[in-house]
Amino acid sequence: MGDGGLLIGIVGKPNSGKTTFFNAATASEAKVADYPFTTIEPNVGMAFATQLCVCKEFGVKDNPRNSLCIDGIRHIPVKIIDVAGLVPDAWRGRGLGNKFLDDLRQANVLLHIVDASGSFDADGRPLGKPGMWDPLKDIKFLEEEIARWFFQILKRDWEKWARRIEVEKLDTAEILAERLSGLGIKSLHIRRAIEDLDLNPEKPRSWSDEDLFSFAKRLREISKPIVIVANKIDIPIAEENYERMREAGIDAVPASALAELALIKYTEKGIIKYVRGSDHFEILKPNALSDRERKLFAKIEELLDKWKGTGVQKAINKAVFEVGQMIAVYPVEDPSKLSDKKGNVLPDVFLVKRGTTVKEFAALIHTDLAKTFLYAIDVRTKKKLSEDYVLKDRDVIKIVAAGARG
């Protein structure tokens, strides 16, 4: 599909605006209501990472197959999952905690949707008006919950595994990676966490519970980094809380999922024209709007002008390109026409991890392509690329394989 296996998990407490964010990101209608546990089953959908398409650079009209190109902006599909809200002590099984945490096992990056207006308590219960809760508490609680979840899994049979590693002189990172594979954790994540904390990998029995918890916390930060989204920024007090986040060193993305959802829905109806991530929109059918709707869009216009967008697309792009370390690569069959065998111009774009080589990329497209790989061609420079060439963002390449020279 071209998403590079990336899965973004949407997390947060009930009523933080997670499902509205999900609907806005995927333009789908999951159930939305102001009470805890509205989302009982995880919602999985397709959002989009966006970037300037290479079609403008090359001066061509493209016809994408695995993505969209709208006004020169390439929309690249990414998988996104919204699970029910987490409440304090979810790691102990409180609420429906264990089930929801399990649903996030394979997520690579987490988007933490925070109610920056402070309208709901830790359990997602309404407090009557904005400003009654400190959203910075929500940020701390969620990171603590997931770290304790990791710790709980690590602690289970720790003595047995630690003893075996020491007695048999096994590789701690490889053993733990095997144990934690269900969480999407790799040995490189584990090695980095051990190194960052200066733990002794040869003597895991010497690690205290405090060491193990610090290790669990660091492992989460490395394997499932979090992007904080300060949602409901359209509510006045939310801006104050966003500034407090910044002062506390929290790099949050200010957002209004509700504004984004309205823009998407009215674009689908053909009443306005709006491109995801844009800081403006155009009303195409003013007569189709009621007075209430006109006032709504006047407020949204002010929001876009102030924050340079609704923040929803910015948060997704940050999760994909910055935190998720993905890049976009455009493969073509015919370098002169920038097309595939059927003549489709710039038909596909793939998200791959930064550091991916061109031969590894060939394997992602098709295993046989990697087996018969000869070299690749950089369409811009016309230079041949060897198999160990490390791909760059927005590379346009042709892969040449045995039996398919040209």
Steps between C-alpha positions, in 0.01 A plus 500: 500500500797728555469591870826328591325293764447811712208487744406813691314443826263769631504501880356712777236507770125484422355824357837643400375523141674185379211371293436843348870512409472150350191600299671814375816311407319216325179680393300212650228492760585304811256540789545827689340588836589676823530199726787260583556180299305614193767326295479137610666339198809658348437705189748446223505733204712668238635848555741686273850637535537799270792663326569705188473260206793471257259555210542876533878477493491293181215700346279197430139403560506185711240227544576322828391143574590440863451856624335832412634824357282802578616840377859377490489353852560125513278320752672178606286244687602404853323259732359650818332335798280665762443300816273572794615759750759410761428579863745504796611151605398351164818291523343327803195418288286790624225600259569289194868583527671173409297459184567853383871483576518170313342667195796737487765226500601541135477881482830663399411857596235624742293816462390607848186710461481728804194706592685830535181671620502303827127419485515138620658323797753214488224248427344711223205618709373853420585772753240749383725754330849542352795574725403260778779248430873528434576333164868469592390230745356304205835505322683368805235237578498345153877470478499345847225252403683369195834485684338296779347272240847438353643451849230247589582293192875517564467415869308182425753212534786756503711301748474185291598672176773710659656189656489316169667792319784508753550123530486427127671830408220595263448833323265699727368715213418199282329310783292801607413580137365148463295538819370843398447434128124522552546865593678579176829546689826414325845419636633838380241674723617294796872557438441874480299506826767296681774730370307819584453386861850354534363163613715186495354267233714211623364520857122555471451349848680805638226729366278630781125553460578869462746417220242278335232770515741759356583248227127445430443875479795558266400202287155649451652837404717332237260238359172692527577873502211732580384813316295722734195664341354794696144452376203740530733796447193696380384524866664814651652344814657223288744754361616585854554130571687457173735782604549324836594183309760694305639654819529148644706394197218297344506517120125481433312559176207742551192362325127512456377162378144633493595780258685254274202264500264782400732603215526141374125434520402820318766433237345157442163671451654734241409809702859605566841420356766398750821300473621314810761698689422827327468831686206616290181383331263632237121508528363375167127510581432785747124471451513142632615623842268605782580801720628262769727327249633834373592596856665160546719545192584857601636359828688225315650761269631689806638175640683414176643849477627491858642148510579454128272196478283283722805304619357158413708451186804657664477244781474208257789628290710546812421143607596364157793705376660648812437257785434190288808578285328407174586633154303491174646327192353499147589196285445516121552260209568760229734778622437720197122494541499452879249221446433134565455235226141611445594864452378622840708805593655490850258221587633397840668642805628287788578594858820336622713540811778755477824310435341249261727396212376478143533119499299477823242720332490263202421215741210700644350534153551132413735234638596386148605855415761489778627158392563615143602857590780645284495872572264797519487831317449839662249658261610853585875452446483197264776343712521128574447410864662197662304268730632671816382848395301648791174649378407864562159658546318561167749290299366396160669179388490221246607155614681290241486124552637203303269408216340844511774732374402831354 
